[in-house]
Structure formats: structure tokens, C-alpha cells
């Protein structure tokens, strides 16, 4: 049979190489995978020459499907234009690459349907594990957890409860923000929040209000306003607008994310309110942009750069068949 026939449009198979070499498909497969001890040097040389001549390429996808494993990990994360989400993605990708894995990044836009769509698509690619950042409740996610798929939750806990988690103590972050404002003598305090909030933002706001109650303020004395939407910039602006509609600005405002704080600052500027002179604002994240564009913003710094190693550690625990655990990294209040 001519070389041209073997080099037609169809990919060259193991069976083709085996037939030309006069050996079994299993022998060719072992040689392709570097296992040459069970074949004679002459057979190894003959097969390797035919592989080169015929242009055979191993089918890594087929191998992965047979073994039900890969070196690929899928990260599902919302709103990658958010510096915090980008910071988490960069940290996890670096840690996975160092461990010999490839990361696929999917933007869920905080939508349950997209989250499920990506979970289904990545499962068909036989990814070895999932990193789900700021997960939302969805049928597909519940099914994946029930199957025992290796999933590490980051930022927000598993909406169904339990599982492996990497993040911070968000309740404590809210307490730290309250303690800081109280220590500076502020008593006219307010908080804004997203109406489509997550466990993370709820805990931050909850810790803030609970601590102020412990310090002597009633819950009704803490002004609160929420707004709907997925963009924290827009939510922060809208919530602040609702907060001060027909009312004076508070002495200090707590926002459960830096992006919400940026939105509130925009409204303050439009109202000619000087921040932090006339109203102090505290955010959460302390993303790297703050040093450049927000010298007015005190913020709870979350060590996103350290998340990657903890995520990989949790994946390795899950791959070993052990139960995952909760990994809380230390946060720090950066005062400006």
C-alpha cells in the first residue's frame, strides 16, 4: 500500500501502524506511550519509523475519555472585569500551572443558566476538577456536588452547604470595618448592599451591623440601602442614591466591595461631598487599583494572591478521595 494512501484525509490510526509494522495494536500503543521494554529493539525501531513516516499522532482526547481523567481544571467565575475576580483567576492559574495542570476559564456572569451550561460543557471535556468562584444556586451545580465531582468553592460557599471552600471570614471583615469607624468617633453610620447578594456580601453586612449593635447602636440607627443589579459599580451608585435621597450624607459608609465603594464615591462627587473629609467610605477587597485611583478608600484587603495554592491543595485532597475542608485566609484592614 502506498504512502499516499496512508496519508489521506483520515487520521492515521494505531491499527494502521500496527498493520504496517506486523505487530499488535497493543504493542504499538505501548511504544507510543514510551513503554519499550516488552518489545525487541528491532520492533521498537520499526514502529517508531512508521509513526514518523505515516504521520501518526496520538489521540489524547480518546485516551482521556478512556481513563476518565485529564490535566485540565475548569474555573467558573463571574464578571471577570472585576479586579477581584481577575486576581483570583491569575492566582489559581499560576498555582495550577506550577502543579502541571491547565486551567480553562469560563465567565458565568453571575447567571445560574450559564453556570450550568459551563458545568455540562466542561464535564463533556472530562476535566479533572472545578474551581467555582462566587457560585450561585443552580440545578447543575447541585447535581455535580451530588455526583461527588471534585469542586472547590472560592469566595462564596457552596449554596447547598458543605464542601471545600477557600476564602476569608467575611463576618469578621464586617466587624473589623465597624470597629474602625467606631474607634474614629463616627456614630452616624450607613451600609449599602446588593439586593442580589451572596453569602459573602450578606456576611460582611451582617457582621458590620451586629458589631454596631454590640457597641450600642440599634439596628434602626444604622442606615441601610440596597439596589439590584449584577454590576457592583452600578449597585453601589444606585444604593448610595437611595440612601441619601432627601437625607444628609452619613459620617461614614460601609460598602461590601470596592466596586460598590467606587459607585458611592461617584455619587458623592456629583453631590460635591468630599471623601473622606465629609464622609468616610470603607470597602472590601483592596484590589491593586486602589493605590492608583482610590487613595480615599479604606478597605479590607483580601489576599487573593494566596488563594491559588490553597485551591490546588484542596483539589489534591479531593482527588485523593478525602473530604474537603474550609480554608480561611487572614484579611487585613488597610487604612487610608
N, C-alpha and C positions, 0 to 999 in steps of 0.2 A: 504494500500500500504506500502511495507517495506521501511525501512530506506535506504537499499542498492539501491533500485530503484531510490530514490530521490537523492542519492549521486553518480549517474552515471557520465559519462564523460561530459554531457551537464551542463552548469552553472545553478544553481537553480534560478528561476525567481520569481518576485513578485507574479505572478499568482499561482505558486506552493505553496508559503507560504500562500497566501490568501485562496486557496482551502483547505489546511490542517487545517487552523485556523477557517474556516467557516465564513470569513468576506470578504469584498470587497477589490479589489486591491488598491483602493484609501485609505482605512483605513490602510493597510499595509504600503503604501508609506508614509503616514503622520507619522506613528510611527517610521519608519526607519529614517526619517528626524527630529526626535525629537519633533514632534507636537503630544502630547499625551492627550491634554485637551478634545478633541472631542470623545474620546473612554473611556470606563469604565476601572478601574484599572485591572479587571479580563482579559479583552480583550488585554490590553497592555502587561500584564504578559504572556498570552498565545502566542501572536505573537512574543514577544522577545525570549521566549524559543524555538519556532520553528525556528526562524532565526539562533539561536545558534546551534540547533540540525541538521538542514538541511544544514548548512554551506552557507547561503545566503550572497552574497557580493554585495553592491550597485554598479550599473553601472554608475560611474562618467562620463565616456565618453558620454554615452547616455544622461545623464542629461545635460551635457554641450552642446550637439548638439541641444537639445530641446530648451534650454534657449538662445542659441547663445552667450554664454559668458563663460569665464574661468578665472582662476587666473594666466594665463600664458602670458608672454610677450616675443616676439621674438626679439633678436638683430641680425641684419645683419651687419657684419663688415669685411673689407678686411684685409688680411695679419696680422694675429694675432701674428706673430713672431716679429712684430714691437712693441717696448715697449710702444709707444704712444697708439696704439690700445688696447694693453693689459691693460693699465692704465684706459682707458675709460670703457672697459668691466668690470673691477673689481669695479670701482666706481658705475656704473649703477646697477650691480648685487647686491651690498650691499644695495643701496637705495631701490631697488625693494623688496628685501627680508624683509627689515625693514617695508615696507608698506604692506607685506603679499602676495607678488607675487613671482612666479617662473620665472626665465629667461632661455630661450633656446638660445644658442649662435651658430651662423652659419657663417662660413668664406666664403665670396664671392670671395676672391682672386682678387678683383677689376674687376670682369668679369660680364658683363650685363646678360649673359645667366644663370650664377649661381645665381645671384641676383634674377632673375625672377623665377628660379626653387625653391629657398627657399621661396619666397613670396607665390607661389602657394601651396607648401607643408605646410607652416605654416597656411595658410588660411583654409586648409582642417582640421587642428587640432583645429580650432576655437580659435586661440589666441586672447587675448583681445586688443592687440596693438602691434605696431612695433617701434623699435628704429633702424634707418638706419644710420650707421656711414659711412661717406665718400661715399655717394651714387653716382652711375653712371646712366646716361640716359638709360632707358630701357622701353620697351612696358609694361611689367608687373607692373613696378613702376608707370608709368603714369596711368594705369588702376586702381591701388589701390588708388591713390590720387583722381581720378575722382569718385570712389565709396564713397569716404569720410571715408576710413579706418583710424583709429587713428594712425598717423605716426609722430614721432618726428625725425627730421633730425639733425645729430650731425657732427660737423667738416666741412662738406660741405653742402651748402644749397640745397634745392630741385632743381634738374636740370631743372624742368619745371617752377620754380618760386613759391614764396609764401610758405605758410605752417609754421609749428612750427620748430624753429631752436635753437640749443644750440651750442655755440662756442665762438670764440673771434673775435675781429676786426682785421682781417688779413691784411688789407690795412695799418692800424695803426702800426701793428707789423713791416712791411717793412719800414715804415717811421722811427720808433724808431731805427732800425738797421742802417739806413743811417745816422741819426743824431749822433749816437755814433761814427761811423767811421769818419765822417766829423770832429767831435769835437777833435779827436785824430790826426788830421792833415793829414789823408790819402786822396790822390787825385787820385791815380791810383787804381781804384775800378773795381770789376767784380762781376757778378752774374751767377749762374748756375740754371738750372730748368729742370723739366721733360717735354718732348715733349707731353706725355700723361697726361698732368696736369689737375688739378681740379680747381674749383673756389677758393679754399683755397690757393694753391700754386701760381695761377695767381695773386691773390690779394696781396700776400706777395711780389712777384717780382715787380708787378705794383707800389705798394706803395714805394718800395725802389728806383726804377728808377725815379718816379715822384718827390720824395723829392730831389734827387740829381740834377734834372733839376732845381728845385726851388732854390737850393743852388749855381747854376752857372755852372754845368757841362752840356754839351749837351748829348743827348741820345746816340749819336755815340761814345762819350768819355767813356761811361760805357761798358766795355767788357762783352759780353753775350755769353753763350753757353748752348745748351740743348742736351739731349740724350733720347733715347726711352727705354722703359722697365718698368716693374712694381715694381722691387726691387729698392728702393731708394739708397741702398748701391751701387748697380751696376750703377745706373743712375748717382750718384754723382761722381763715379770714371770716367765713360766714358765722362761725361760733362766736368770735370776738364781736362781730357786728351785732349779733343777738344779745350778747352780754351787756353792751353799753348803749343799746337803743334807748334813748331818752334818759339815760343814767350816767353819772360820772364814771370815769375810769377807776378801777381799783388801785390800791397801792402796789399790789403785786399780782401776777397771773401765772398759774402753772399750766403748762401745755404738755400732754403726754408724748410728744415727739418734737424734734427740732423743726420739722417741716410745718407743723401746726404753729409753732412759735414764729416762724418766718411769716406765715399768713397773718397772725395777730399783729406783728410788727408793721406789716404793710398798712393795715387799718389804722394803727396808731399814728403812723406818719401822715396819713391822709387827714387825720383829726388834729394834726400839729401837737400830738402828745410826745414828749421827749422820753425815749427809753435809753437808759434805765432811770434817768433823773426823776421823771414824774410817775413812771410805772415800771417796776422791775418784772422781767419775764424769765421764767425758768423752763427749759425744755428737757428732753431726754434723747440721748444718742451721743451728743457731742461729736458729730461727724467732722471730718477733716476740713470741710468748708468753713466751719465756724471761725477758725483762726484768721481767715481771709475776708469773710463778708459779714460776720456777726460778732464783733468784739463786744457787743452789748449783751450777749446771751450767756447767762449761767446755765450749765447743762449737766445732766447726769451722764457721765461717759461710760459707754458700754464697750468692752474690749473685743470688738468684732474680729480684730486680727488674730485673737487667740481661739476663736471658735473652731477653726479648721481642724486642729489637732484633736480637740475633744470629739468632734464629729466622727473623724476616722477611727478613734478609739472605740466609740460606741458601735460603729458599723462592724468592727472586728469582733466585738463581743457578741453581736447578733449573729454574725457568720459562724461563730463557734457554737451556736445553739444555746447560748446563755441569755437570760433576760437582760434587757437594757436597764439603764438607771437614769436618774435625774442629775445632770451636771450643771451646777450653778456657778458661774464665774463672778468674780468680785467686780462691782461697779465703783465709780468714784465721782463725787460732785466737783465739777470744775467751775470755780467762781470767777466771774469776770465783772 
